[in-house]
Amino acid sequence: MSIKSACGFDCYDACKIVARVDEDGVKLDADNSHPYSNSALCRVLNQDMLKAPRITKPMVDGREVTMSEALDEVAKVLNSNSLLWRGSGNFGVIQQITDLLFAKLDSHTTKGTLCDGAGDAGVLEGRGVNKSLSPKQIAQADVVVVWGRNITVTNAHLMPYLEGKKLVVIDPVKTPIAKMAHLHLAIKPRMDYYLAIMLARFVFMDGCEDSTWCEEFASEYEEFYEYTREHRIKAILEEMGIDLAMMGQMVEFLRGQKVVFLVGNGVQKYSIGSYTLHAIDSLGAILGLFGKEGCGVDFISNSKLGFDNPFDVKTKKVHKVNTPFERFDTVLVQGGNPAESMPNGNRVREELSKVANLIYFGLYENETSRLSRIIIPAKNFLEKDDVRLSYGHHYIHKMNRVLECEYGISEYEFVKELFDRLGFDGLKSEDEYISSWLEQVLFDEDEMVSPAYEEIPYQNGFGEDGEDEFEFIDDFDDDFIDTKRFRKIRKRKAKVDDRLHLITPKPNNSINTQFNQHNQALFHPSLGYSDGDMVELSSEYGSVKFEVVLSEDVRADCVVIKANAKDVNLLTPDIISEYGDGACYQEVMLEHKSI
């Protein structure tokens, strides 16, 4: 028996799949009819998920109970001083249905994001609305600039669209995609804003701005040029680790070409993340890269754009980045692992351990489930119906139930059981909710697509009504780096700082903290360590021991620790980005010593 469905993992690709079920189990293949799946699925989906041991028994106070007894206990402890903390374990839209429950409770959910909040805020500053760039447009580009995005790991199904392009990669790490590039700019971490501004200034100086397009859609471009001139070239290039020749090469790639910028999360994991995306968008605007075939600036897009969301209800909010767990009697953790994935993990674990009623609703045992008083086993995305949107492309997928499971409960079933126990009304059937999403989609060559889909976005203008101009960045404030010192950096010797910038990219064998964990950190050989050494890394938030892996691909002022490394977030700050309520995982410098 073959059933078509889609992958629910937190990933750009959102693959459409074909599940073949027989007496031996299930085998997953890519849906070859789909224009984006490229006849392949990742190892995490096709192997790790199917083999990972599951939580199969509800638990209360360390003892096995029936599902009914566990839900009775959940109903007993939920109140107006409860909190829902939802992770990204499943990207199906029905996962949001728990918001309806907490709205009925007059209780709390979270605002902000551990992912792309700062970058999204920067996109909105310039464009007014964050529209998706179709892979069809990427395929028509002459030049693709991959900026802080390791496509072979995080977005592998995009690779065929890059074939035959001139490829530029901007990344502190020589990633696999950087090794394929015609030009790799290994800039210092956290300097992406400055590079975008410098490139814009060089474009103006070279006279290759698209003044005709700017006059119509971004008329304040000359004021933006004056803003770029406030930044000192020599000092900033020195700080970035880029010379004039490299800048000249980069401008050559941009001059008179159809260019697409593919911008990743890495550039915005800082307090200034919104400024960075706004600056990159401003560079794209003076080049006239919006509203044209084969051009664009692509960041994580708003997958819900254009949809009427039935789960968009009003609740009281607390920040997701630095959630004050200790304020609540009851905390429901759904599809996430905050004890491992949240920044400033020591604080998080301490506060979670003090919550009187910590409820874990998920698939796998992890650091959070081990702290929980109540455990509710969930169903995975092969065991229920749902709808999959994508932040990496415009296609929409119906997620059909592939398997029946004798244990676990779906998010819809969970909410319905609690509505019944608590005497709440107004919940519709699961089919009605799924239909409400699917009734809104459009079609493109027999595939469902977002109602906000435009073949060439921003053709007529910007803003929600498409009639506004692009707004250039005209202000920047940064407390982490004393920007005034750029004026003096060549006049005095800066104090040597042997601390390392932390870079936390996505792994290729895990989805965030799910499945495979490790304790390795990548260092440049010049730091004097040997493969297999143990090193203690520390920040003001904590210290962790890691095994050394040497790599020439890492800058000497950086340490690369992938996001699935155990305890890495004991080192990271729980500060919130200046705009966008985003996490700032990389806004930290680490001390290091051999042990």
N, C-alpha and C positions, 0 to 999 in steps of 0.2 A: 504494500500500500504506500502510495506517495502523497504527501501533503505539502502544499506550499505555505511558507511562513516567512519570518524575518528574524534577524538577530536583535536581541534587546540590549546588548552590551553598550557601555558608554564609549562610543567610537564614532569618528567622522563617517565611516563607511556605511553603517547601517545596512548590512548586506541582506539581500533577499535570498532565501534558502529553500531547498527541497529536502524534506525529511522522508527517508524510506524506512518503514517500520515493518519488522517481521519477528519471528519467534526468537531471534538472536538479539533483538534490541533495536536501536535506532542508528542510522547512518545519515550524516548531514552532508549535502553537496550544495555548491553554489547554483542558483537558478540561472542557467545559461541564457535564458530569454531576456534577462534584465540587463539594461545597458551599462550598469555600473559594477556588477559583481565579478566580472572578468574570469569566470570559471574557476574561482578558487576561494577557499575560506581559510581563516587564520587557524593556527594550531590551538589557540585558547578555546575557540568555539568548538572545534571538531575533536579535540582530545581532552584538554584539561577540564572543561566543564562537565563532560560526560563521566569522567573518572573521579572527580572530587567527592570525598565523603560528605554526606548531607546530615543535617540535623533532622531526625525523624520523629522524635518524641517531644511533646509539650512538657515543660518543666515548671514547677512552682516551688521556690525555696529548696531547690536541689533534689526534688523527688519527681518521678514521672507521674503525670496525671493524664486524664483524657482531654481531648481538645475542648469539649464542653466545659470541663472544670477549669481549664486554663482561661477560657474566654469569660467565664463567670468571675474569675479573679481580676481580669483586666477591667471588666465593667465596674467592679467594686471600687477600684482605685482611681479610675479616671474622674477628673473633676475640673473646675475652672482654673485650678493651679497646676495644670498639666502642660506638657510640651511635646510636640511632634518634631522629631529631627529625622528628616528623610535623606538618604544617600542616593547614589547614582547606580545602584546595583542593577536596575532594570529601567530602560528608557521608554517603556510603553506608557501611553497616556493614562491608562487606568490606574497607574501607581499614585496619581494625584488624588484619587478618590478619598483618601484619608483626610484631606483638607475639609471635606464636607462634615466629617465626624467632629473635628476640632472646632469648626464653626458652630455646630450645634452645642458643643460644650462651653462655648464662649471662652475658649482657651487659646493657647499660643502655638504658632508655627514660626519658622525662621524666615528672615529676609537676607538677601545677599547670597554669595556663592563662594565655594572653594575653588572655582574653575576660572571663568572668563569675565567676571563682573567688571573689572577695571577696564579691560579692553573694549567691552561692549559699550561702556559709558563714553569712551573716547570716540568710537564710531558714531554714536548718537550726537555727540557734540558737533561733528562736521556734517554728517549726512541727514540727521534728524530721524532716520529709520534704518535698521540693519537688515538689508536684503541679501538673499543668497545669490552667489555667482555660480551659474550653471557650469558643470564640467565641459559642456559643449563650447562655451566661450574660452575656457582654458585651452582646449584643443586647437583653437584658432589663433592663439598668441604666437608671436615670433620669439619673445623672450619671457622666461618665467623666473621671477626672483622669489626664492624660498627663504623667508625671513623668520628665523627662530622656530622652524617647523620641520621635524624629522619625518618626512613623508613615508619613507620605507618602513617605519615602525608604526606611526599613528594613523596613516592614511594610505596604505599600500595600494588600494584599488584605484587611486588617482594616477599611479605611475604610467600606465599606457597613454594617458592624456599629455604626458610630458615628452613623449618620444619625438626626436627631431628638433627640439627647442634649444635655443641658447639658454644655458642654465647658470644662474648666479645664486649662490647660497651665502646668507649672512648668519653666522652662528659662532659662538665662542668655541664650540666643539667641532672637530672634523668628523661629522656624522657620515654614515654611508651615502647619503644624498650629496653631501659636500664633496665627497671623493669623486663623484660623477660630474661635478660642476666645471664650467669654463672659467669661473672666477669664484674664489671662496674668500670672504672677508671675515676673519676670525677676530671680531672685535671683542673688547673687554665687556664682561657682563654689565648689564644695566645702562649701557651707553646707546641703546637703540634710538632713543629720542634724539640724541645729539647727532647720530649718523643721518637720520631722516632730515633734520634741519640743515646739516652741512650739505647733503646731496641736493636739497632744494636750492640752497644758495649757489652751488656750482652749476645747477641747471640754469638758473637765472643768468649767472655770469657768462655761461656758454651761449645764451640766447636760444635755448631749445625748449623754452616753455611754450605751451599751446595757448597763445594769447587770444586767438579767435574763439576757442571753446571757453576760456576763462571770461571773456567779455560777456558771454551769454549766460554762463552758469556759475561763475565764481568771480564776480567783478572786483572784489577787494584783493586781487592777487598782487598788485603793486605794494599795498600795505603789508602783505605777507613777506614780500621781498625785503622790506625795511626791517621787519621783525627778524628775519634770518641774519641780517647784518649786525644785529646786536650780539651775535655769538662769535667769539674769536676763533679764527680758523686754526692757527698753528697750535695753540694750547690744547684745543679740543681734539684735534687729530692725534696729537701726542698722547693724550689721555686714553683715546680709543685704541691706539695701537695701529693706526692706519696712516699711510703717507699720501702725498699728493699724487703720485703715480697711480696708486690704487683708486683714488677718487676719480682720476681721469679715465681709467679703464671702466669704472662703473657708469660714468656719464655716457661713455660710448655705447654701452649696452642699452641705455635708455633713449638715446637720441633717435627720434623719428621711427620708432618701432611700435608694434602692437605688444604691449607689456602687461603681464599679470603679476601682481604681488600676492603670494600665498603666505599669510602671516599666521604664526602659531602662538600658542599660549605662553611660550617661554619669555617673550618680550614684555609681558605685562604682569608678571608675578611680583610686582613691586608697588610701593605706595604711589609711584608716578605712572602706573600702567595706563591710565586713561590718556595722559599726555602723550605717551608713546604712540598709541594707535591714532590719536588725533594728528600727530606730526606725520606719521606714515601716510595717512589719508590725505593730508595737505600736500605732501610730495606727489601723490598720485593725482591730485586735482590740478596742480600746475602743469603736469604732463598731459592732462586731458584724458585720463584713463577711465573715466566714468561715462556710461551711456554709449559706449562704442563697441563694435564687434571685436572680439579677441582681446579685450582690455578689462581691467578691473583690479580692485583690491579686495581680497577675500580673507575674512576672519571668520571665526565661529559665528554663524548667523542665527537669527531668532527663528527657531523651528516652528514656533506657534504663530508667527506673523500671519495675519489674515484669517485666523480661526476664531470663532466664538467658543471660548473654553467653558464648558459646563462646570468645571471644578474651580473656577476663578471666583473665590468667595472671600469675604472680609474676615480676617482673624487678627488677634493681637500678635505682635511680632517682637522677636528678639534677633540679634545678629547671629548669623550662622558661623561666622569666622571665629568669634570669641564667645560662644554661647555660654551664658551664666547658668549652667546646669544646677548648681546648688540652690537656686531660687525656687525649684519646683519639687512638689511632692512626688509627681509621677512624670517620667520621661519615656516616651515610646520612640525607639530607634527602629526605623523601617528601611531595610535594604541598604544599610551602611555600617561603617565601622569607625565611629568617631574617635574611639580610644587609640586607633592607629593612624587614621587619615587626617585628623584635624591638626592644625599647627599648635605649638606649645603643648605637646602631648602630656607632659607631667601635670600641668594644671588640669587638663581635661580628665585624665585618669583619676586624679584625686577627687575632683568634683563628682564624677560619675559614681565613684565608690560610696559617696555619701547620699546619693539619691535613694529615698526610702523605697520607691517602686520603679526600678529600672526594667523596662520591658524591651526585649530584643525580638524583632519580627524579621526573620531572614532565613537564609539557606544554609550557611556554613558556620561552624564554630570559629570564633575569633576573639580578639582581645576584649571586645565589647560584650559579646555573649557570656564570656567568663565572669564578667562583673554583674550580670543581670539577675534579678530576682525571678522574673517570669520570662520564659522562652517560648515563642510561638513559631513552629516550623512553617516556612512559606513554600509555595510552589514556584518552580522556575518558569521562564517564558515559553518553554516548550509544552507546558502543562496547563495553559490557559489561553483565552482569546484576548486580543489587545490590538492596538494600532501603533505603528512605529513611525514617528517623524524623524527628520534628520537635520542636524546642524551643519552637515558637510555637503549636502546636495539637496535637490528640490523634490526627490521622490518620496512618496508615502506608501507604506506597506501595511496590509492587513496581516496581523499575527494570528494564525490559526492554531488551535490546540492540536498538538501532535501526539502527546502521550497522556495517558491516564495515570494518576499517582494516588496510591492508597493512603499516603500521609501528606500533611501540609495543607495549607489553606491559601486561597488567592486573596489579593487585596480587596476585591469586591466582596467576596464571601466574609472576610474579616469585618468589613464595615457593616454589612447587612446584619451579621450576628450581633454586633454591638448596638446598632440602631434598634433592633428588636428588644434586646435586654434593657436598654435605657429608655425605651418608650418614645424614641424619636420618630418623626414621620418625614415624608418628602423624598425618600430615596427611590429613584427610578430603577428599572431592571438593567442588568448589565448590557443586554442587547441594545437597549435604548441609548445608553451612553456611547457604545461603540458606533452605532448608526449615526449619532449626532456629529461625530467626527468625520465619518466617511461620506456623509451627505454634503460636506462642504468642499471636498476635493475637486480639482480640475483634472483633465486628462491630457497627456502629451504622448502621442504615438502609443496609445493603448495602456500607458502606465499612469497610475495615479500620481498627481503632483500637488504641491502646496497651493492653496487658493491665492497666495501672494506671489506665485511664480511669474516672473517676467523673463523672457528669453534674453533680453539685454536690459538689465536693471538701470535705473536712473537716466533713461533716455530723455525724459522731459524735464527733469529737475529733481530736487531733493525735498525732504520733509514728508510728512505723512500723506499730504495731498499731491505730492510730486510737482509743486509749483514754486518751491523755495530755491534759493541759491545755496551753494556749499559755503560753510562757515569755516574759515581758516583758523588755525591755532594762533593766539596772540598773547599768551601768557604762560608762564611756567614757574613753578616753585618747588624746590627740592631741598628738604632738610637733611637727607642722608648724605649727600655730597655738597660740600661748600663750593657752590659754583663760582663764587668770587675768586677762589684760588686759581681758577683758570687764567685770570689776568696776571697772576704773579708766578705761575708755575715755572716759567722759564727764567725768573729772576732769582729764585732760591731753590735749594735742594729740598724736595719734599721729604718728610720723615719716612723712613722705610717701614712698611707695614707688611709683615710676612703672613698675615692672616689670609685665608682663602675664601673666594666667592663660592657659595654653594649653588650648584645647578642640579635641579631635580627633574630630569626628563622622564617621559613615559617609558616603561619597559616593553619588550616585544613578547614576553612570555607571561604576562599577567594583565589584569584589568584593575588598575589602581592597586588596592591591597588584596584583591582576591587571588586565590590559587597559589602562586609561587612567590615565596619571599627569600631574601638573602641578606648577607651582612657585608657586602663588598662596596668599596669606594675606589674610584679611578683617580690616580694622581699622575702628574707628569714626572718622568724619570729624574729630572733635574732637582727634585726636592729631596733626593737622597735616600728614599725608601727602596725596599726590594719587594718583589712579588711575594705575597704570603705574610709579610710583616703585619703586626697588629698595631693600629694607630688609634689614639683617642682624639676624637674631635669634640670641641666644646664651644658653646656660645653662652650668653647670659641666661638661656632658657634650660640648658641641660648639657649633658655629655654622653657620648655613645662610643663604643669601641667597634671598629670596622677592620676588615681584612683588606690589605692593599692589593690593588691590581694596577700595574703600571701601563700607561698608554701615552704614546706620542700625540694622540689625537686630542688631548686635553691641554688647555693653556696652563702654564706654570703657576698662574695666580688663581686657579680654580680647583675645586674638587667636584667630581660628578658622582652623585649618588641617586640611583634610579628610584622612582616613586614607590616601588614595592620593596624597598630595603626596610628591614625590620627596625623600628624605633627611630628612623630618620627624623620624624616629626617631633622628637624630644628636643631637637636643635632649632626648630623653626619658630618664627615670631607669630603671635596672634594679633598683629596690628591689622587695621582695615585700610584698604586703599583710599586715597583722598577722594576719589569719585568711584561710584559703582559698587560699593560694599563688597569688594573682592578680597580674597586672601593674598598675602604677600609672602609666599613661602621662601622666596629667594632674597628677601630684604635682610640679609644677615651675613656677617663675616665670621669665619670659624678659625679658632686656634687649633693647632695640631701638634701632637707629640707622639713619639714612638713609645710603645709599652712592652 
